[in-house]
Amino acid sequence: MSYSTLRQWISAFGVYLKPRPLILLFLGFSSGLPLLLVFSSLSFWLREANIERSTIGLISWVALAYAFKWVWAPLVDRIKLPVLGDLLGRRRSWMLLAQLGVAGGLLGMALNDPAQNLEFTVWMALLVAFCSATQDITVDAYRIESGDERMQAAMAATYMVGYRLAMITSTAGVLALAALVDPSEDTYQYAPWLFAYGTMAMLMIPGILTTLLSPEPKAPANQEIESQIQQVQHWISHSGRNNDRFSRAVGWIYITLVSPFADFIRRYRWQALLILALIGSYRIADIVMGVIANVFYVDIGFTKAEIAAVTKVFGVIMTLVGALAGGVLVNRFGVMKILFIGALLAASTNLLFALMALNGPIVELLMVVVSLDNFSAGIATAAFVAYLSALTNIQYSATQYALFSSIMLLLPKFLGGFSGIAVDSIGYPLFFTGTAILGLPVLVLIVLAARHTQIKHQPTPPADGSH
């Protein structure tokens, strides 16, 4: 390796020490913590509480809140919260409100035994999912508005490191905490889950502190929006409705609800369909599998302590390696190549779960599966976040990114709701093999998108000197 090449690699890694990527590390943890607490970890808890697999699969639909966050993202993008908005700014005020809602919902889940009152647990899980999706809207907008294009891959990588660490915490961590105070693995006990989920609620505090202490990103220039408002007002004046209040109302509705989506179609035209197809299917293999993964661990015979011990060691290490490697590889080789590699790895690792289903609860095999699964997920997600960020127009950062990430989850989460029924019908080996096959069309879409689309986005304004 030449000296100049070595310097390029050192410079690529040095970007992680700048303030903005470090902020996104903590915000990523806050964003990643709630998701699996209303998804796979909740499935584990419910299965221990003797809830049927088919019911657990349907309950996983509470996570569809993440797939519909584009519905209220325009309001988050445009509405300034009273009091909090003046104190913290538009982005951070919404972040704080959402984080408090997540913490409260997790505490509500902890204080209720689903074996006694399943309905209350579902309502609290829905609250967590809604507030968590709102937090994602604001954190994504904060990230996109906080750095120029060169910084996006680095911020996406540190965000994903924090996000993946939180996911390990909300799976291995919550199981380890429950196992720590569980007097017996043979019978269901509510107290261990009270302790575990109560602790998860407290782990939202670092994210809350980060929100309070971080600088508000510089608001993007809004010449494009002002121009569109003038066009709306011009149309209204020619329609004979010369009422200032009416003009402002129609202009606000148009800019808030119509412009973000119209802008995307205008920039990409027919190619928008190809991009949306890629976004909607990229995570299908691992999300559909993820609904039932922890239920699979219970059914195959692993204990909470075994799962936690393996995932908190191998999962954490490979998550860090995968996410950081993904950020550096995107920086060096471009988004589309790493997007393809990530999708191929994510689908392939599902076959390892099928192998484990055929061989029973072998801890060594679990180590291999968890390591490769987290490594591939780290690379795939870092590349995907960078891709979605590049597609986003800075003028509509919260709404457009929410639309993209919602489309990413809609089909996979919906199909995941039937995973328990599928396993009951065909068994675990065929189910995991089928989820791997689901990932193959994604590879074709990536190739087509790389050939036929070119990212067209508005340049991100530099942040206010903090990176």
Phi, psi and omega in degrees: 000129181288163181297320181293322178295319178300317179297324178296318179292320178297318179295322180297321180281331182296339181296337181290347182268358180282157188301315185298312177301326179292320176299317181292338175298313182286322178292327175297321177297317180296324180285323185280339186295315188287331192305305184282346175287342173248013184233255188289322179293321175297322177300318178299312180301312182295323179294320176297329179277012175068030172280140184295149181301318181297321178293319179299317179300318179291323178296332179299346178293349174300332179288354174295347174305325178293332182278346181244015182293342176297339182294317181256358178302321178301326179290319177295326182290329190246333185273132175264124181293139176294147178066293180300322179298321178290325183282319189246341187100166187297312184290310186290330179294317176295321178301312183297315180300317180294319180296321177295322177295320178298312181299318179295320179293319178296322178295321176298319176297319182296325186276006181232137177267113182296337177293335180260325183215080183295325183299318180295320177300318180296318179295319178293322177296323178294320176299314179299314182297318180296312181291324178294319177297321177295319176300318179299319179304312186285322179294319178298316178296318179302315181296312184296325183274355188262352182204158179284182187301323181295330183276344187298318180296319180292316179293323176297321181292313180291325174302316182289327175299311177298318181297313181291323175299321177294322179294323174296318179297320184277358173245285180299318182296314182292326177290321179295318179295318178295319180293329183299324183248009180276118182290337182202133176281349186281334182231152180286133176232135180281324187305317179301324180284328172302312180296314185294312182287330174297320177295321178299322178299320180292333181286358171282347183299316178303321178293320178298316178296321178298318178299317182291327187263346183278153177284147174286132179294152179294130180295136180293152175298141187243035179299321181297317180293318179299321179296319179291323177298318179297322178295320178296315180296324177296318178297319181294319181297325179281343179273357178091003181257074183274064180241120185301317181296317178296318180299315180296320181295312180295319179298317180295316180298318181296312182294322184284316190257332186258313188303316182302322182280321178296323179298317181296315179296320180297320183287326187247344179051232184295334180294341179300324179296318178296317180297315181294325177296319177296313181299317185290343183241355188300319184263013190296321185295312185277332180287315179299319178292325187295333180301319190257358187301311182288328173298321177300317179300318179295312185293327183281339174119005176285148175269164177302319182296319180294314180297315181296317182297318181288311186289328182285340177266294184289323180296314181297312182299310184287334173296312179299313181297314182295314183293315179293320176298320179300316179297316180292317181296321176297319180297324185272322190242357179094161188290313192294321180297317181286330175299318179294312181298318180297318180294320179296316179294318183297319179289320184295323183293340176296333178294334178292328176293323176297319177299319179293324178296329180279339186252351178086185187283077176263116186297321180298320177293322176301321178300314181295315182297312181297319181298308183291326179295315180289324178296312181294321179295322179298314179295312184298317185286323177299317179294320183291319178297318178296322180295312180297322180296321181292331179286342190276134172279126185301334180294335184229043191301312183294315185291312184292318179293323176297320177299313182297312183289334175290315178299324178303325187262339191301300182294312180300318180293321179297312179296325179298333179296338179263006186296321179297319177295320180296316180296320178299330184274317188241351179088165185293315183302312180292325179297310181294323176297319178297322179293328176294319179295327178301333182279349184291317178300335179299322181298321178295318180296323178295317179298315180296318180295321179295327182277325193247357178235149175229127184296128180234100183230164176277138180299140180280129179291148179298147177289174189278058173076006187261008175222000000 
